[in-house]
């Protein structure tokens, strides 16, 4: 089975991908398991012209740097020609796979004819996937992510069939409609219906927060492969925990002091990426997710939520690591 890291816009950027993959690849707890098998970038918006190299390098620094995990470059838009040309460029830059986003529910994205709004335009989805498939070498997968529908959960079968016919390599299905947003539940059984009618691999996504959730999703969707987003942010070693359970290998989850080390690393990695007035914002954002699994994240967030001083934030995080700050 495979576990993919979801492309959460404004959250799973390059520093976060590095940290979550470092956790995923660690054998420090003697699991010898690799948790995350692949990542997907935050979406790259494609309008009426192909995306430049500069944009690709900014969104996917992995194209320029040595790394140990595969990263699919995700494109979002509604112009088949521009998307195809952008996909060709990404492939030439070394992208190991191209992913197409037909699932983003954001209003600003949908108003500009991107993301989930295209779920009501099956012929256009087919045209886009076909154009991108024709534009990149055969050995580079073209993957697609959809939701179950736009206003209603009613277009998933038609879209899945069109995507397969257009030549996609595999399909990720977020088990909600655009109108459902991110509110529970996720309707995993609909993914099972898709899996019955298409032959390409299908990956289940949505509302997998725990190991038990994974098994419930697998039972209802018939999918072994899953994509994790918020669940991995809340529990960074969730992918390893799932694979350890599948392999019947004892696994001790990461404790809060281990997580605090990762939080401190994120502070370091993002300090030079954003203006000083945003210092610590990525850390605070992550703590919002971590508090679901680690109560200590609530106290840490409370203590730093109004602070913009990197040294003070670092000192407070180190208290949770157990390292005396200099």
C-alpha positions, 0 to 999 in steps of 0.5 A: 500500500502507499501513503501520499502527502496531500497538497494543502494550499498555504500549509504544506510548503517546501519546509513542511514537506521536508519535515514530514518526510524526514519523520516518515523516513526515520527508522529511529523507532526500529520500524524500518518503514517508510511512511510517506511514499510521495508528495504533491506540491501546493497547486500552481495556478495556470491562467492563459499562458504557460508557467515559467521556470521561476514559478516552478522552482519557487513552488517546488524547490525540490526540482533544484535540490537533491531530495529523497522523496518524489514530488508531483507538481500540481497544476490548477486551471481551465485552459487545456493548452496552457496546462499542457504547455506548463506540464511539458515545462515541469517535466523538462525541469525534472518533475517525476509526475504531473498532478491536476487539481479538480478538487480545490473548494476555495471560492476565489479559485472557483470564481476564476474557473479553477479547482472543484468548479470544473467538476460540473464540466466533464468534457473540459476535464477530459480535454485537460487531462488528454492535453496534459497526457499528450504533452509529457513523456509516456514514462511520466505519470499524469495523476488527477485529484477530484471531489465527489461533485460541486454542489452535489455528490453526483458527478464522481462516476462520470468524471472518473470514467472521463479521467481514465479514458483521457489517459490518467495514470491514477485518480485521487478522490477526496470523499466530499463535494465542494459544498461539503467543504471539510466538514465530517463525515467523508463519504468513503463508500462513493470511492468504492463505487469509483473503484469498481468501474475504472481500472487505474489505481484509485487513492482515497482521501478525506477525514483520515485522522487515526490508524482506526480511520485508515482501516474504516476508510479501507473497508468502505472505499476498498482502497489500500492507498490513501492520501493524508493531509490534516491527519499528518499535520496533527500526527506527523508519524501517522503514516508510519503508525498505519504501516506498522499496524499493517505489518504487525510491527510494534510502534511507539508514537512520537512524544511531545518533546519529539514534536517540539523538535520538529516545531523548532525546525520549522521555525528555523526553516521558515524564518528567511522565507517570509517578512519579519512581520510574519515570523512564527506564523507557520509554527502557529498554524501548525500548532493549530493542527497539532493540538488535536493530538497533542494537548501541549500544543495548546499551551505553546500556542497560547504562549507565543500567539502574539509574539513576533520575536524569533528568539523568544519563540525559539526559547519557549519551544525549547522549554518543551524540547527539554533544552535550556535556551541560551 
